[in-house]
Amino acid sequence: MGLSKLIPIILTAIAMLIGSVYFVEDRYFRVAAAKEMRAQIEKASVDTFQKQQEKLELEILDILKSNRQDIERRLEKNPTSVYLKNQLERLKNKIRRLENKLYS
């Protein structure tokens, strides 16, 4: 009779053990999936940021080129202006650096 009373207890313990194994396994896979999803979101965020940064830099490049054209026109009217020559040289350097960054 002692063994017949222990069998339900043993079966209950085995069922609890199996349930806890499934719980731990499920928890592990949820955590792993969450980490993977987080990594994908971070990568997408970085990609989006880089695309926005490149778009902004292209817009800045267009503005700098437009400013260069304005200064070149002003220099045609006043070719001896040291200030305009310095501004033009500074803009050319900025444009060159930005183009190297974007296209290299």
The first five atom37 places (N, CA, C, CB, O) and aatype in JSON, in Angstrom:
{
  "aatype": [12, 7, 10, 15, 11, 10, 9, 14, 9, 9, 10, 16, 0, 9, 0, 12, 10, 9, 7, 15, 19, 18, 13, 19, 6, 3, 1, 18, 13, 1, 19, 0, 0, 0, 11, 6, 12, 1, 0, 5, 9, 6, 11, 0, 15, 19, 3, 16, 13, 5, 11, 5, 5, 6, 11, 10, 6, 10, 6, 9, 10, 3, 9, 10, 11, 15, 2, 1, 5, 3, 9, 6, 1, 1, 10, 6, 11, 2, 14, 16, 15, 19, 18, 10, 11, 2, 5, 10, 6, 1, 10, 11, 2, 11, 9, 1, 1, 10, 6, 2, 11, 10, 18, 15],
  "atom_mask": [
    [1, 1, 1, 1, 1],
    [1, 1, 1, 0, 1],
    [1, 1, 1, 1, 1],
    [1, 1, 1, 1, 1],
    [1, 1, 1, 1, 1],
    [1, 1, 1, 1, 1],
    [1, 1, 1, 1, 1],
    [1, 1, 1, 1, 1],
    [1, 1, 1, 1, 1],
    [1, 1, 1, 1, 1],
    [1, 1, 1, 1, 1],
    [1, 1, 1, 1, 1],
    [1, 1, 1, 1, 1],
    [1, 1, 1, 1, 1],
    [1, 1, 1, 1, 1],
    [1, 1, 1, 1, 1],
    [1, 1, 1, 1, 1],
    [1, 1, 1, 1, 1],
    [1, 1, 1, 0, 1],
    [1, 1, 1, 1, 1],
    [1, 1, 1, 1, 1],
    [1, 1, 1, 1, 1],
    [1, 1, 1, 1, 1],
    [1, 1, 1, 1, 1],
    [1, 1, 1, 1, 1],
    [1, 1, 1, 1, 1],
    [1, 1, 1, 1, 1],
    [1, 1, 1, 1, 1],
    [1, 1, 1, 1, 1],
    [1, 1, 1, 1, 1],
    [1, 1, 1, 1, 1],
    [1, 1, 1, 1, 1],
    [1, 1, 1, 1, 1],
    [1, 1, 1, 1, 1],
    [1, 1, 1, 1, 1],
    [1, 1, 1, 1, 1],
    [1, 1, 1, 1, 1],
    [1, 1, 1, 1, 1],
    [1, 1, 1, 1, 1],
    [1, 1, 1, 1, 1],
    [1, 1, 1, 1, 1],
    [1, 1, 1, 1, 1],
    [1, 1, 1, 1, 1],
    [1, 1, 1, 1, 1],
    [1, 1, 1, 1, 1],
    [1, 1, 1, 1, 1],
    [1, 1, 1, 1, 1],
    [1, 1, 1, 1, 1],
    [1, 1, 1, 1, 1],
    [1, 1, 1, 1, 1],
    [1, 1, 1, 1, 1],
    [1, 1, 1, 1, 1],
    [1, 1, 1, 1, 1],
    [1, 1, 1, 1, 1],
    [1, 1, 1, 1, 1],
    [1, 1, 1, 1, 1],
    [1, 1, 1, 1, 1],
    [1, 1, 1, 1, 1],
    [1, 1, 1, 1, 1],
    [1, 1, 1, 1, 1],
    [1, 1, 1, 1, 1],
    [1, 1, 1, 1, 1],
    [1, 1, 1, 1, 1],
    [1, 1, 1, 1, 1],
    [1, 1, 1, 1, 1],
    [1, 1, 1, 1, 1],
    [1, 1, 1, 1, 1],
    [1, 1, 1, 1, 1],
    [1, 1, 1, 1, 1],
    [1, 1, 1, 1, 1],
    [1, 1, 1, 1, 1],
    [1, 1, 1, 1, 1],
    [1, 1, 1, 1, 1],
    [1, 1, 1, 1, 1],
    [1, 1, 1, 1, 1],
    [1, 1, 1, 1, 1],
    [1, 1, 1, 1, 1],
    [1, 1, 1, 1, 1],
    [1, 1, 1, 1, 1],
    [1, 1, 1, 1, 1],
    [1, 1, 1, 1, 1],
    [1, 1, 1, 1, 1],
    [1, 1, 1, 1, 1],
    [1, 1, 1, 1, 1],
    [1, 1, 1, 1, 1],
    [1, 1, 1, 1, 1],
    [1, 1, 1, 1, 1],
    [1, 1, 1, 1, 1],
    [1, 1, 1, 1, 1],
    [1, 1, 1, 1, 1],
    [1, 1, 1, 1, 1],
    [1, 1, 1, 1, 1],
    [1, 1, 1, 1, 1],
    [1, 1, 1, 1, 1],
    [1, 1, 1, 1, 1],
    [1, 1, 1, 1, 1],
    [1, 1, 1, 1, 1],
    [1, 1, 1, 1, 1],
    [1, 1, 1, 1, 1],
    [1, 1, 1, 1, 1],
    [1, 1, 1, 1, 1],
    [1, 1, 1, 1, 1],
    [1, 1, 1, 1, 1],
    [1, 1, 1, 1, 1]
  ],
  "atom_positions": [
    [[0.79, -1.19, 0.0], [0.0, 0.0, 0.0], [0.84, 1.26, 0.0], [-0.91, -0.01, 1.17], [0.39, 2.3, -0.5]],
    [[2.0, 1.21, 0.52], [2.86, 2.39, 0.58], [3.24, 2.88, -0.8], [0.0, 0.0, 0.0], [3.32, 4.08, -1.05]],
    [[3.48, 1.92, -1.71], [3.89, 2.29, -3.07], [2.73, 2.9, -3.85], [4.44, 1.07, -3.81], [2.94, 3.81, -4.64]],
    [[1.53, 2.41, -3.64], [0.36, 2.93, -4.37], [0.06, 4.37, -3.96], [-0.87, 2.05, -4.12], [-0.5, 5.13, -4.74]],
    [[0.43, 4.75, -2.74], [0.23, 6.14, -2.32], [1.32, 7.04, -2.89], [0.21, 6.24, -0.78], [1.09, 8.24, -3.09]],
    [[2.49, 6.5, -3.16], [3.61, 7.29, -3.68], [3.51, 7.54, -5.18], [4.92, 6.61, -3.36], [4.04, 8.54, -5.68]],
    [[2.86, 6.64, -5.9], [2.78, 6.77, -7.36], [2.13, 8.09, -7.78], [2.0, 5.59, -7.96], [2.69, 8.76, -8.64]],
    [[0.98, 8.5, -7.22], [0.42, 9.79, -7.62], [1.35, 10.97, -7.29], [-0.94, 10.0, -6.94], [1.42, 11.95, -8.04]],
    [[2.05, 10.86, -6.17], [2.97, 11.94, -5.79], [4.14, 12.0, -6.78], [3.5, 11.73, -4.34], [4.56, 13.08, -7.19]],
    [[4.66, 10.82, -7.15], [5.77, 10.76, -8.1], [5.33, 11.28, -9.47], [6.3, 9.31, -8.22], [6.06, 12.04, -10.11]],
    [[4.13, 10.88, -9.91], [3.62, 11.35, -11.2], [3.41, 12.86, -11.18], [2.3, 10.63, -11.55], [3.69, 13.55, -12.17]],
    [[2.91, 13.37, -10.07], [2.71, 14.82, -9.95], [4.06, 15.55, -10.01], [1.99, 15.16, -8.63], [4.18, 16.58, -10.66]],
    [[5.05, 15.0, -9.33], [6.39, 15.61, -9.35], [6.98, 15.58, -10.75], [7.32, 14.89, -8.36], [7.59, 16.56, -11.18]],
    [[6.8, 14.48, -11.47], [7.31, 14.37, -12.84], [6.59, 15.37, -13.75], [7.12, 12.93, -13.38], [7.23, 16.03, -14.58]],
    [[5.28, 15.49, -13.59], [4.51, 16.44, -14.39], [4.96, 17.87, -14.12], [2.99, 16.29, -14.11], [5.08, 18.68, -15.04]],
    [[5.22, 18.18, -12.85], [5.69, 19.52, -12.5], [7.08, 19.78, -13.09], [5.72, 19.7, -10.97], [7.37, 20.87, -13.56]],
    [[7.93, 18.77, -13.05], [9.27, 18.89, -13.6], [9.22, 19.12, -15.11], [10.1, 17.63, -13.28], [9.93, 19.98, -15.64]],
    [[8.38, 18.36, -15.8], [8.23, 18.52, -17.25], [7.68, 19.92, -17.56], [7.29, 17.43, -17.83], [8.15, 20.58, -18.48]],
    [[6.68, 20.35, -16.79], [6.11, 21.69, -16.99], [7.14, 22.78, -16.78], [0.0, 0.0, 0.0], [7.18, 23.76, -17.53]],
    [[7.97, 22.62, -15.75], [8.99, 23.65, -15.5], [10.04, 23.66, -16.6], [9.65, 23.42, -14.14], [10.56, 24.72, -16.94]],
    [[10.37, 22.49, -17.15], [11.32, 22.43, -18.26], [10.74, 23.17, -19.47], [11.66, 20.96, -18.63], [11.45, 23.95, -20.11]],
    [[9.48, 22.93, -19.77], [8.84, 23.63, -20.89], [8.79, 25.14, -20.64], [7.43, 23.09, -21.14], [9.01, 25.94, -21.55]],
    [[8.5, 25.52, -19.39], [8.45, 26.94, -19.04], [9.82, 27.59, -19.24], [7.98, 27.12, -17.58], [9.91, 28.67, -19.84]],
    [[10.87, 26.95, -18.74], [12.22, 27.5, -18.87], [12.62, 27.57, -20.35], [13.24, 26.64, -18.08], [13.2, 28.56, -20.79]],
    [[12.31, 26.52, -21.1], [12.65, 26.5, -22.52], [11.91, 27.61, -23.26], [12.31, 25.12, -23.14], [12.5, 28.32, -24.08]],
    [[10.61, 27.77, -22.97], [9.8, 28.81, -23.59], [10.35, 30.18, -23.24], [8.33, 28.69, -23.16], [10.46, 31.05, -24.1]],
    [[10.69, 30.38, -21.99], [11.26, 31.66, -21.52], [12.58, 31.94, -22.24], [11.47, 31.64, -19.98], [12.83, 33.06, -22.67]],
    [[13.42, 30.93, -22.37], [14.71, 31.1, -23.05], [14.51, 31.54, -24.49], [15.53, 29.79, -23.0], [15.16, 32.47, -24.96]],
    [[13.59, 30.87, -25.2], [13.37, 31.23, -26.6], [12.72, 32.6, -26.74], [12.5, 30.17, -27.28], [13.0, 33.31, -27.71]],
    [[11.87, 32.98, -25.8], [11.29, 34.32, -25.85], [12.37, 35.38, -25.65], [10.19, 34.48, -24.77], [12.4, 36.39, -26.35]],
    [[13.26, 35.14, -24.7], [14.35, 36.09, -24.46], [15.26, 36.15, -25.68], [15.16, 35.68, -23.2], [15.66, 37.24, -26.09]],
    [[15.59, 35.01, -26.25], [16.45, 34.97, -27.43], [15.78, 35.7, -28.6], [16.77, 33.51, -27.83], [16.43, 36.45, -29.32]],
    [[14.48, 35.48, -28.78], [13.76, 36.14, -29.86], [13.7, 37.65, -29.62], [12.33, 35.57, -29.99], [13.84, 38.44, -30.55]],
    [[13.51, 38.05, -28.37], [13.47, 39.48, -28.04], [14.82, 40.13, -28.3], [13.05, 39.68, -26.58], [14.89, 41.25, -28.81]],
    [[15.89, 39.43, -27.95], [17.24, 39.98, -28.21], [17.48, 40.12, -29.7], [18.32, 39.09, -27.57], [18.04, 41.12, -30.15]],
    [[17.07, 39.12, -30.47], [17.24, 39.18, -31.91], [16.42, 40.32, -32.51], [16.85, 37.84, -32.56], [16.9, 41.04, -33.38]],
    [[15.19, 40.48, -32.04], [14.34, 41.55, -32.54], [14.95, 42.91, -32.19], [12.91, 41.42, -31.95], [14.94, 43.83, -33.01]],
    [[15.47, 43.03, -30.99], [16.1, 44.28, -30.57], [17.29, 44.61, -31.47], [16.54, 44.21, -29.1], [17.47, 45.75, -31.88]],
    [[18.1, 43.6, -31.77], [19.26, 43.8, -32.65], [18.81, 44.25, -34.04], [20.09, 42.51, -32.75], [19.43, 45.12, -34.64]],
    [[17.73, 43.66, -34.54], [17.23, 44.04, -35.86], [16.7, 45.47, -35.85], [16.12, 43.07, -36.31], [16.92, 46.23, -36.8]],
    [[16.01, 45.84, -34.77], [15.48, 47.21, -34.66], [16.63, 48.21, -34.59], [14.57, 47.35, -33.41], [16.59, 49.25, -35.23]],
    [[17.66, 47.88, -33.8], [18.81, 48.77, -33.7], [19.5, 48.92, -35.04], [19.8, 48.25, -32.65], [19.91, 50.02, -35.42]],
    [[19.63, 47.82, -35.77], [20.28, 47.88, -37.09], [19.44, 48.73, -38.04], [20.47, 46.46, -37.68], [19.98, 49.55, -38.79]],
    [[18.13, 48.55, -38.0], [17.25, 49.35, -38.86], [17.33, 50.83, -38.48], [15.8, 48.86, -38.76], [17.32, 51.7, -39.35]],
    [[17.43, 51.11, -37.18], [17.55, 52.49, -36.73], [18.85, 53.11, -37.22], [17.47, 52.56, -35.21], [18.87, 54.26, -37.66]],
    [[19.92, 52.36, -37.13], [21.22, 52.85, -37.6], [21.17, 53.09, -39.11], [22.36, 51.85, -37.25], [21.66, 54.11, -39.59]],
    [[20.58, 52.16, -39.85], [20.47, 52.32, -41.3], [19.64, 53.56, -41.65], [19.82, 51.07, -41.93], [20.02, 54.33, -42.53]],
    [[18.53, 53.75, -40.94], [17.68, 54.91, -41.18], [18.43, 56.19, -40.88], [16.4, 54.83, -40.34], [18.37, 57.16, -41.64]],
    [[19.16, 56.2, -39.76], [19.93, 57.38, -39.39], [20.98, 57.68, -40.44], [20.59, 57.19, -38.01], [21.17, 58.84, -40.82]],
    [[21.67, 56.65, -40.91], [22.71, 56.86, -41.92], [22.13, 57.4, -43.22], [23.46, 55.56, -42.2], [22.72, 58.27, -43.86]],
    [[20.96, 56.9, -43.61], [20.32, 57.4, -44.83], [19.91, 58.86, -44.66], [19.09, 56.54, -45.19], [20.09, 59.67, -45.57]],
    [[19.35, 59.2, -43.49], [18.96, 60.58, -43.23], [20.18, 61.49, -43.2], [18.19, 60.68, -41.9], [20.14, 62.61, -43.71]],
    [[21.26, 61.0, -42.6], [22.49, 61.77, -42.53], [23.04, 62.03, -43.94], [23.55, 61.04, -41.68], [23.46, 63.15, -44.25]],
    [[23.02, 61.02, -44.78], [23.5, 61.18, -46.15], [22.62, 62.16, -46.92], [23.54, 59.81, -46.88], [23.12, 62.99, -47.68]],
    [[21.31, 62.05, -46.74], [20.39, 62.97, -47.41], [20.66, 64.41, -46.98], [18.91, 62.58, -47.11], [20.69, 65.32, -47.8]],
    [[20.86, 64.6, -45.68], [21.16, 65.93, -45.16], [22.47, 66.46, -45.72], [21.21, 65.9, -43.63], [22.57, 67.63, -46.09]],
    [[23.48, 65.6, -45.79], [24.77, 66.02, -46.33], [24.68, 66.37, -47.81], [25.81, 64.92, -46.12], [25.36, 67.28, -48.28]],
    [[23.84, 65.67, -48.55], [23.63, 66.02, -49.97], [22.96, 67.38, -50.1], [22.78, 64.94, -50.67], [23.3, 68.17, -50.98]],
    [[22.0, 67.65, -49.22], [21.35, 68.96, -49.23], [22.34, 70.07, -48.88], [20.16, 68.99, -48.25], [22.34, 71.14, -49.49]],
    [[23.2, 69.8, -47.89], [24.23, 70.78, -47.52], [25.17, 71.01, -48.69], [25.01, 70.3, -46.28], [25.57, 72.15, -48.95]],
    [[25.53, 69.94, -49.38], [26.42, 70.07, -50.55], [25.78, 70.96, -51.62], [26.74, 68.68, -51.13], [26.46, 71.8, -52.21]],
    [[24.5, 70.78, -51.86], [23.81, 71.62, -52.84], [23.83, 73.09, -52.42], [22.35, 71.15, -53.03], [24.04, 73.98, -53.24]],
    [[23.61, 73.33, -51.13], [23.63, 74.71, -50.62], [25.02, 75.32, -50.77], [23.18, 74.74, -49.14], [25.16, 76.47, -51.18]],
    [[26.04, 74.54, -50.44], [27.41, 75.04, -50.56], [27.76, 75.36, -52.02], [28.41, 74.01, -50.01], [28.41, 76.36, -52.3]],
    [[27.32, 74.5, -52.93], [27.58, 74.76, -54.35], [26.86, 76.01, -54.83], [27.15, 73.55, -55.2], [27.39, 76.79, -55.62]],
    [[25.65, 76.2, -54.34], [24.9, 77.4, -54.69], [25.61, 78.65, -54.14], [23.45, 77.31, -54.15], [25.71, 79.67, -54.83]],
    [[26.08, 78.55, -52.92], [26.82, 79.68, -52.32], [28.1, 79.96, -53.11], [27.16, 79.37, -50.85], [28.47, 81.12, -53.31]],
    [[28.77, 78.9, -53.55], [29.98, 79.08, -54.35], [29.67, 79.83, -55.64], [30.62, 77.7, -54.68], [30.42, 80.73, -56.04]],
    [[28.57, 79.47, -56.29], [28.19, 80.16, -57.53], [27.89, 81.64, -57.26], [26.97, 79.48, -58.17], [28.25, 82.51, -58.05]],
    [[27.22, 81.91, -56.14], [26.93, 83.3, -55.79], [28.22, 84.1, -55.58], [26.07, 83.36, -54.52], [28.35, 85.23, -56.06]],
    [[29.16, 83.5, -54.87], [30.42, 84.2, -54.62], [31.2, 84.38, -55.91], [31.27, 83.43, -53.58], [31.83, 85.43, -56.12]],
    [[31.18, 83.38, -56.79], [31.87, 83.52, -58.08], [31.27, 84.65, -58.9], [31.8, 82.2, -58.87], [32.0, 85.39, -59.56]],
    [[29.95, 84.79, -58.88], [29.3, 85.91, -59.59], [29.71, 87.25, -58.99], [27.76, 85.76, -59.55], [29.97, 88.21, -59.71]],
    [[29.75, 87.29, -57.66], [30.16, 88.53, -56.99], [31.63, 88.86, -57.27], [29.92, 88.43, -55.47], [32.01, 90.02, -57.36]],
    [[32.43, 87.81, -57.4], [33.85, 88.03, -57.71], [34.05, 88.56, -59.13], [34.64, 86.72, -57.54], [34.98, 89.31, -59.39]],
    [[33.17, 88.18, -60.04], [33.25, 88.71, -61.4], [33.05, 90.23, -61.39], [32.2, 88.04, -62.32], [33.67, 90.95, -62.17]],
    [[32.19, 90.7, -60.51], [31.93, 92.14, -60.41], [33.04, 92.85, -59.64], [30.57, 92.39, -59.73], [33.33, 94.02, -59.88]],
    [[33.64, 92.13, -58.7], [34.67, 92.74, -57.86], [35.85, 91.77, -57.72], [34.09, 93.12, -56.46], [36.01, 91.15, -56.67]],
    [[36.67, 91.62, -58.76], [37.72, 90.6, -58.77], [38.86, 90.84, -57.78], [38.3, 90.5, -60.13], [39.66, 89.93, -57.54]],
    [[38.95, 92.02, -57.2], [40.05, 92.3, -56.27], [39.67, 92.08, -54.82], [40.51, 93.72, -56.45], [40.5, 92.28, -53.93]],
    [[38.46, 91.67, -54.56], [38.0, 91.49, -53.17], [38.69, 90.28, -52.52], [36.47, 91.31, -53.13], [38.48, 89.13, -52.92]],
    [[39.51, 90.57, -51.53], [40.21, 89.52, -50.8], [39.22, 88.7, -49.98], [41.31, 90.13, -49.88], [39.34, 87.48, -49.87]],
    [[38.24, 89.39, -49.43], [37.23, 88.7, -48.62], [36.5, 87.64, -49.46], [36.21, 89.71, -48.04], [36.34, 86.5, -49.02]],
    [[36.06, 88.02, -50.64], [35.33, 87.07, -51.5], [36.23, 85.92, -51.95], [34.77, 87.8, -52.73], [35.78, 84.78, -52.03]],
    [[37.5, 86.23, -52.23], [38.43, 85.16, -52.61], [38.62, 84.17, -51.47], [39.79, 85.76, -53.03], [38.65, 82.96, -51.68]],
    [[38.75, 84.7, -50.27], [38.9, 83.81, -49.1], [37.64, 82.97, -48.87], [39.22, 84.64, -47.83], [37.72, 81.78, -48.57]],
    [[36.5, 83.61, -49.02], [35.23, 82.89, -48.86], [35.1, 81.79, -49.91], [34.04, 83.86, -48.96], [34.66, 80.68, -49.6]],
    [[35.48, 82.1, -51.13], [35.4, 81.12, -52.21], [36.33, 79.94, -51.93], [35.75, 81.77, -53.56], [35.95, 78.78, -52.11]],
    [[37.53, 80.23, -51.49], [38.49, 79.16, -51.18], [37.97, 78.29, -50.03], [39.87, 79.76, -50.82], [38.08, 77.06, -50.07]],
    [[37.43, 78.92, -49.02], [36.87, 78.18, -47.88], [35.71, 77.29, -48.33], [36.4, 79.16, -46.79], [35.62, 76.14, -47.91]],
    [[34.84, 77.81, -49.17], [33.71, 77.01, -49.68], [34.2, 75.85, -50.53], [32.76, 77.89, -50.5], [33.68, 74.74, -50.43]],
    [[35.19, 76.09, -51.37], [35.73, 75.01, -52.2], [36.3, 73.89, -51.33], [36.83, 75.55, -53.14], [36.12, 72.7, -51.63]],
    [[36.97, 74.26, -50.25], [37.51, 73.24, -49.34], [36.4, 72.45, -48.66], [38.4, 73.9, -48.27], [36.48, 71.23, -48.54]],
    [[35.36, 73.16, -48.22], [34.22, 72.47, -47.6], [33.56, 71.52, -48.59], [33.19, 73.49, -47.07], [33.22, 70.38, -48.24]],
    [[33.37, 71.98, -49.8], [32.74, 71.15, -50.84], [33.59, 69.92, -51.12], [32.52, 71.95, -52.14], [33.07, 68.8, -51.22]],
    [[34.9, 70.12, -51.24], [35.8, 69.0, -51.51], [35.75, 67.96, -50.38], [37.25, 69.51, -51.69], [35.66, 66.76, -50.64]],
    [[35.79, 68.42, -49.13], [35.74, 67.49, -48.0], [34.41, 66.72, -47.96], [35.93, 68.25, -46.68], [34.39, 65.52, -47.72]],
    [[33.32, 67.44, -48.2], [32.01, 66.79, -48.16], [31.85, 65.8, -49.31], [30.89, 67.84, -48.22], [31.3, 64.72, -49.12]],
    [[32.33, 66.15, -50.49], [32.26, 65.22, -51.62], [33.12, 63.98, -51.36], [32.72, 65.91, -52.92], [32.71, 62.87, -51.68]],
    [[34.29, 64.18, -50.78], [35.13, 63.02, -50.44], [34.43, 62.12, -49.43], [36.48, 63.49, -49.87], [34.49, 60.9, -49.54]],
    [[33.77, 62.73, -48.47], [33.05, 61.94, -47.46], [31.88, 61.17, -48.09], [32.53, 62.85, -46.34], [31.65, 60.01, -47.77]],
    [[31.15, 61.84, -48.98], [29.97, 61.22, -49.58], [30.3, 60.18, -50.64], [29.08, 62.28, -50.18], [29.64, 59.15, -50.73]],
    [[31.31, 60.44, -51.43], [31.55, 59.6, -52.61], [32.75, 58.67, -52.47], [31.74, 60.46, -53.8], [33.09, 57.96, -53.42]],
    [[33.37, 58.67, -51.32], [34.53, 57.77, -51.13], [34.16, 56.55, -50.32], [35.67, 58.49, -50.44], [35.0, 55.7, -50.07]]
  ]
}
